[in-house]
């Protein structure tokens, strides 16, 4: 899958400006997409919102 270069990708405000290892997230037709901020043309992980919420609740 193409990572969706035209999607509205967001990076956490906690990522800073140092160019560290970050992920970006975007919503595409009720699917949450996650990608590596350093490799924006690579494939993105696509998750249903409830799966992402479950992941975050366990952090």
Residue frames as a rotation matrix with the C-alpha (Angstrom) as fourth column:
UNK 1
0.579 0.815 0.000 0.00
0.815 -0.579 0.000 0.00
0.000 0.000 -1.000 0.00
UNK 2
-0.229 -0.579 0.783 1.22
0.459 -0.773 -0.437 3.50
0.858 0.259 0.443 -0.74
UNK 3
-0.635 -0.136 -0.760 1.63
0.772 -0.125 -0.623 5.53
-0.010 -0.983 0.184 2.43
UNK 4
0.407 0.904 0.132 -0.80
0.904 -0.419 0.087 8.21
0.134 0.084 -0.987 1.23
UNK 5
-0.619 -0.784 -0.044 1.37
0.784 -0.614 -0.092 11.25
0.046 -0.092 0.995 0.67
UNK 6
-0.622 0.433 0.652 -1.74
-0.009 -0.837 0.548 13.44
0.783 0.335 0.524 0.22
UNK 7
0.332 0.712 -0.618 -3.31
0.682 0.272 0.679 12.48
0.652 -0.647 -0.395 3.53
UNK 8
0.454 -0.118 0.883 -3.26
-0.493 -0.859 0.139 14.83
0.742 -0.499 -0.448 6.54
UNK 9
0.206 -0.495 -0.844 -0.48
0.591 0.750 -0.296 13.17
0.780 -0.438 0.447 8.55
UNK 10
0.730 0.045 0.682 0.11
-0.463 -0.701 0.542 14.22
0.503 -0.712 -0.491 12.19
UNK 11
-0.158 -0.820 -0.550 3.16
0.366 0.468 -0.804 13.82
0.917 -0.328 0.226 14.39
UNK 12
0.523 0.345 -0.780 3.03
0.831 -0.003 0.556 14.07
0.189 -0.939 -0.288 18.18
UNK 13
0.770 -0.232 0.595 3.96
-0.235 -0.969 -0.075 17.42
0.594 -0.082 -0.800 19.69
UNK 14
0.782 -0.494 0.381 6.25
-0.319 0.208 0.925 15.40
-0.536 -0.844 0.006 21.97
UNK 15
0.762 -0.488 0.425 8.38
0.646 0.622 -0.443 14.39
-0.049 0.612 0.789 18.97
UNK 16
0.292 -0.664 -0.688 10.33
0.174 -0.671 0.721 17.66
-0.940 -0.331 -0.080 19.02
UNK 17
0.893 -0.009 -0.451 12.36
-0.408 -0.439 -0.800 19.02
-0.191 0.898 -0.396 16.14
UNK 18
0.063 -0.971 0.233 15.49
-0.700 0.123 0.703 16.89
-0.711 -0.207 -0.672 16.51
UNK 19
0.093 0.010 -0.996 14.53
-0.936 0.342 -0.084 14.53
0.339 0.940 0.042 13.69
UNK 20
-0.596 -0.332 0.731 14.27
-0.674 0.702 -0.231 11.54
-0.437 -0.630 -0.642 16.00
UNK 21
-0.947 0.277 -0.160 12.49
0.154 0.834 0.530 8.28
0.280 0.477 -0.833 15.40
UNK 22
-0.610 0.792 -0.040 8.81
-0.500 -0.422 -0.756 9.18
-0.616 -0.441 0.653 15.16
UNK 23
-0.645 0.538 0.542 5.62
0.742 0.609 0.280 7.82
-0.179 0.583 -0.793 13.75
UNK 24
-0.853 0.481 -0.204 2.88
-0.512 -0.846 0.148 9.77
-0.102 0.231 0.968 12.01
UNK 25
-0.597 0.733 0.326 -0.84
0.562 0.673 -0.481 9.01
-0.572 -0.104 -0.814 11.99
UNK 26
-0.815 0.459 -0.354 -3.69
-0.579 -0.673 0.460 9.90
-0.027 0.579 0.815 9.62
UNK 27
-0.231 0.830 0.507 -7.33
-0.034 0.514 -0.857 8.90
-0.972 -0.216 -0.091 9.15
UNK 28
-0.820 0.000 -0.573 -8.39
-0.572 -0.048 0.819 7.46
-0.028 0.999 0.039 5.78
UNK 29
-0.156 0.860 -0.486 -12.05
-0.592 0.312 0.743 6.43
0.791 0.403 0.461 5.36
UNK 30
0.700 0.490 0.519 -12.47
-0.681 0.239 0.692 5.37
0.215 -0.838 0.501 9.01
UNK 31
0.749 -0.578 -0.326 -9.11
0.580 0.808 -0.100 3.56
0.321 -0.114 0.940 9.01
UNK 32
0.828 -0.550 -0.109 -6.21
-0.349 -0.657 0.668 4.79
-0.439 -0.515 -0.737 11.09
UNK 33
0.778 -0.628 0.013 -2.90
0.324 0.384 -0.865 4.78
0.538 0.677 0.502 9.20
UNK 34
0.788 -0.614 -0.052 0.50
-0.161 -0.286 0.944 4.77
-0.594 -0.736 -0.325 10.92
UNK 35
0.804 -0.572 0.161 3.84
0.363 0.258 -0.896 5.32
0.471 0.779 0.415 9.16
UNK 36
0.147 -0.881 -0.450 7.50
0.917 -0.048 0.395 6.00
-0.369 -0.471 0.801 9.86
UNK 37
0.818 0.210 -0.535 8.18
0.115 -0.972 -0.207 9.73
-0.563 0.108 -0.819 9.70
UNK 38
-0.073 -0.943 -0.324 11.62
-0.430 -0.263 0.864 9.11
-0.900 0.202 -0.386 8.18
UNK 39
-0.949 -0.179 0.259 10.37
0.122 0.551 0.826 6.86
-0.291 0.815 -0.501 5.35
UNK 40
-0.366 0.879 -0.307 7.18
-0.430 -0.452 -0.781 8.60
-0.825 -0.154 0.543 4.26
UNK 41
-0.121 0.313 -0.942 6.98
-0.986 0.071 0.150 6.79
0.114 0.947 0.300 0.91
UNK 42
-0.955 -0.219 -0.199 6.99
-0.189 0.969 -0.160 3.33
0.228 -0.116 -0.967 2.51
UNK 43
-0.238 0.904 -0.355 3.84
0.300 0.416 0.858 1.38
0.924 0.098 -0.370 3.29
UNK 44
-0.516 0.196 0.834 1.69
-0.766 -0.541 -0.347 2.48
0.383 -0.818 0.430 6.19
UNK 45
-0.931 0.283 -0.229 0.10
0.358 0.824 -0.438 0.23
0.064 -0.490 -0.869 8.79
UNK 46
-0.486 0.842 0.233 -3.70
-0.512 -0.491 0.705 0.43
0.708 0.223 0.670 8.50
UNK 47
-0.931 0.150 -0.332 -5.78
0.354 0.588 -0.727 -0.25
0.086 -0.794 -0.601 11.61
UNK 48
0.107 0.982 0.156 -9.42
0.530 -0.189 0.827 -0.07
0.841 -0.006 -0.540 12.58
UNK 49
-0.021 -0.142 0.990 -9.84
-0.480 -0.867 -0.135 2.69
0.877 -0.478 -0.050 15.20
UNK 50
0.835 0.380 0.398 -10.80
-0.518 0.299 0.802 0.27
0.186 -0.875 0.446 18.01
UNK 51
0.692 -0.675 -0.257 -7.57
0.645 0.738 -0.201 -1.69
0.325 -0.027 0.945 17.46
UNK 52
-0.180 -0.760 0.624 -5.49
0.287 -0.648 -0.706 1.50
0.941 0.052 0.335 17.75
UNK 53
0.276 0.371 0.886 -7.40
-0.695 -0.559 0.451 2.55
0.663 -0.741 0.104 20.89
UNK 54
0.992 0.078 -0.099 -6.71
-0.003 0.797 0.604 -0.86
0.126 -0.599 0.791 22.44
UNK 55
0.271 -0.963 -0.004 -3.02
0.744 0.212 -0.633 -0.53
0.610 0.169 0.774 21.63
UNK 56
-0.236 -0.365 0.901 -2.81
-0.132 -0.906 -0.402 2.94
0.963 -0.214 0.165 23.19
UNK 57
0.633 0.565 0.529 -4.67
-0.587 -0.095 0.804 1.84
0.504 -0.820 0.272 26.32
UNK 58
0.928 -0.300 -0.223 -1.92
0.368 0.835 0.409 -0.68
0.064 -0.462 0.885 27.02
UNK 59
0.190 -0.899 0.394 1.01
0.320 -0.323 -0.891 1.73
0.928 0.295 0.227 26.77
